[in-house]
C-alpha cells in the first residue's frame, strides 16, 4: 500500500526549474534529461515538456495528474488481469503496478532503448521487468494477445512514430482489447479540430468515450471502449475502493470526466 501522499506538482515549475542534471541523452526524436531537485526526479525533453516525475520517498506513487487520470482506466474495468503499456517513459505505470497490483500481468512496449536504459538506471524500473523494443503500431500488428487495459502515452510530432495519426492504430488496439476492455490515451491536441479528428477516428472502433481535460495542462485523456461507460456513481464507488485498498485517491479526478454522447445505434 502507498504510505506517502506527496504534494501536488506544478508542471510549469518543473519546465523551468534548473535542478541537477543527472544525465542527458540524445534519443531517436529529441534530447532527454534526467533532472533532480530536493526529493523529486523527472524527465525533461529538449522542447521543455515534462514526461514523468518520481518522488524519491515513494517511487511507486504516480506523481503527475495526467498519469493518475490514465489510471482511472482501473475504475472503468475493475482490476485487470492483463495490461499493455505503450510508451514506457520513466516506468511510472510499471513501478505502480508491480508495487501495488502485482497480480496484474503488465506488458511494456518502448521504441527507444535509451528510454529503457534511463528508466532502469534512474527511475527504479526493476531489471527483471521485460520491455519489448518496438513501435506501438508494429507491436499491435504482430500481437495475438488480448488485454483488459491498453495505455498509450506516446507524444511526438513525427507522424511516422506517433500512432495517433494512423486510423489503423485504433483498429489494431480495438482488436487487442477484451470485449469489455478500455483504451486509455494521453493526447496533446493543438487545436479543437485536431481533437475532433482524433475522436472521429477512435469512435469508429471504440464508440464509448470518456474525456478528461487535465487542469492547467495541454493533456487530454481519453478512455475508449466498445461497451457503455460506467455511471458517475460507479466510478466514485470504485475510486473509494481503490483508495481503501492501496492508498491512491483518484476521487478529485472522477468529477472531471466528460462522457461523450454516442449515436442512437449504440444506445
N, C-alpha and C positions, 0 to 999 in steps of 0.2 A: 504494500500500500504506500502511496505517496505520503511522505511525512512532512514536507515543507511546501507551503504555497508561496512561491516567490512573488515579489511585487510586479505590477504591470510594467511592460517595456514600451518605451516611446521609440518607435521605429525611426522617426525623424532625427532623434538624438544619436542613434547608432549610425546613421548615414554620415554624420559629420564628426562623430567622436573620433579622436585620434587613437587613443588606446595604445597598446603594444602589439605590433605586428609579429606574430609568431612564425608565420611562413607566408610566402607568396608564390603562386604557381600560375603559369600561363596555360589555361586549358584549351579545349577544342574551339571554344567560341569567344572567351574573354579571360582576363586576368582575375584570379581569385585570391583573396587574402583572408587569413585567419587572424582575427583581432581579439584581444583580451583586455578587459578593464574591470578592476575590482573583482567581483565574483562571477562575471559574465564573459562568455566567449561566443563569438559569432563569425559567420561567413559574410564577407563583403565583396561584391563584384565590382569590376572596373567602372561600370556605369553608375555605381553608387547604391544599387539595390542590395537589400539585406535578405538573404535566402533563408537563414535559420539562425537560432541562438540557443545557447545552453547555459543554464545555471549550474555552476560547478558543484554547489552543495546538493543539488537534486537533479542529476543529469537526465533522469527519465521524464522529468516534467516537460510537457510541450509548451514552451515559453511564449510563442507568438500566437496572437489571436487567430490568424488565418489557419494555422495548424490545428488549433482547437476546433475551429469551425469544420475543417475536414474530418476531424474525429467524431463529429456529430453523425457521421455515417453509422457509427455504432448504435446510435439511438434510432436509426431508421430500420435496421435489420435485427437488432439484438447482437450478442457476441457472435462473431463469425467463426466458422471452422477454418476457412482459408481466405487470406487477404493478399492481394497483389499491390505492391507499391512501385509505381512507375516514376522514377526520378528520386534518387537516394538522398541528395542534399547532404546534410551532416549526419543523417541516420536517425533523426529525431523520432520518426514513426517506429523504426526498429527498436530503439532504446526503450521507448514507451511500452511497446507490445511485449518484448522479451521480458521486461521487468514486471509489468503489471498484468498482462494477459498471456502467460507463457503457453497456454493450450492452443493459441491461435497459430496456425501454420502461416508464416509470413514469407512471401516470395518477393525479393528485391531485384529491381532492374535499373541499371545505370549505364549510360553511353560512355561517360568519360572515366577512364581508370584513375585519373588524378583526383577526382572527387571521392572515389572509393578509398584511395590512399589517405586523403585528408580525414575522412570520416573515421577511419581506423586509428590513425595516429593522434588526432586531436579531439575527437568527439565520442570516444568510448564505444564505438561500434565493435562488438565482440569479434575477435579474429576468426572464430569458428562460424560466424554467420555468413552463408554464401550470398554472393551478389552476381547476378548474370550481367555480363557486359554486352549490351545490345541496345538498339533504339527501341522505344516503346512500340512503334509501329511494327518493326521486324519481330519483336517478341510475340506480340499478339497474333501476327500472321502465322507464326510457326508453332504456336501452342495449342494443344488439345485439352488443356486443363480448364476447369471452371472455378470461379471464385465467388464468395459471398459479397466481398467488397473489392473494388478496384479504386485505388487512389492515383490520380495523375497530377503531379506537381512539377511541370516542365515549362520553363519560361525562356524563350529565345525568339528573336525576331527573324531568325533564319527559318524560312518556310520548309526547308528540306529536313529540318530537325524537329521543329515544333509539330507534334501530331495533331494539334487542334485545327490546323489548316487543312486537314485531309478528312473528307467525309468518310473514307474507308476506315479511319481510326474508330469512329463511333460504331460502325457496323461490326468491326472486329471486337471492340470492347463489349458490345451487347452480346455477341456470340460467346464470349468468355465469361459471362455472368450467369450465375444460377438464376432460375426463374424469378426469385424474389430478391435478387441481388441489387446492389446500388453502385453506381459510378460517381465518385467524388472528384471534382475538377477544380483546381485553382487557376483562375484566368485573370488577366490584367488587360481588359479591353481599353483601347484609347478613345473610342467613340461609342455612342449609343448604337450606331449602325453596326459596328463590329460585334457588339453584344447580341443584337437581334440575329445577325447572321449565324453566330455560334449556336444560339438556341434553336434556330430552324434546322441546323444540321443534326444536333443531338436528338431532337424530338422525333426525327424520322424513325429512330430505333428505340429510344427510351423516352416515351411521351410524358411521363410524370416527373416534373422538375421542381425542386425547391431551391431558392436563391437567397444567398446571404451577402449583403454588401458590407464588407469589413470596415468599421468606423475609422475615419481618418487615414485610410489607405486606398490604393487603387484596386486591391484584390477583391474579386467577386468569386464566391464559392458556389458551385452547383452540386446538388445531389440529384442524380438522374436514375430512373428505374422504369421497368415495364409495368410495375404494379403501383397502385394508388399510394400516395404518400401518407404517412401516419398523421393522425389528428394532433393538434397542438397539445391536448391534454395527455396523449400517449407519449409524445416527445418529452414533456416536462416530467412525467412519471418515470420514464426510463433514465432521464438525466439524474433524478434523485437517487435511483437505484445504483447508477454508476458511481455517483459521489459517495454513497454509503459503502460501496464495496472496495473502491480503490483510491478514493480521495481526490478525484478530478471533478471539479464543479463546472459544468457546461451550461448551467441554468441561465446565466446572463445572456448567452448567445441564443438560447431557444426562442426567446420572444422576437428575435430579429429575422426569422426565416419567412420569406415570402413564397407562397405556393402559387406557381404559375398556372393559370387556368388551362385546361385541356379541352379538346374538341368533344362534341357530344358522342362521337363514336367510341370514346374511351370511358365514358361515364357508366 
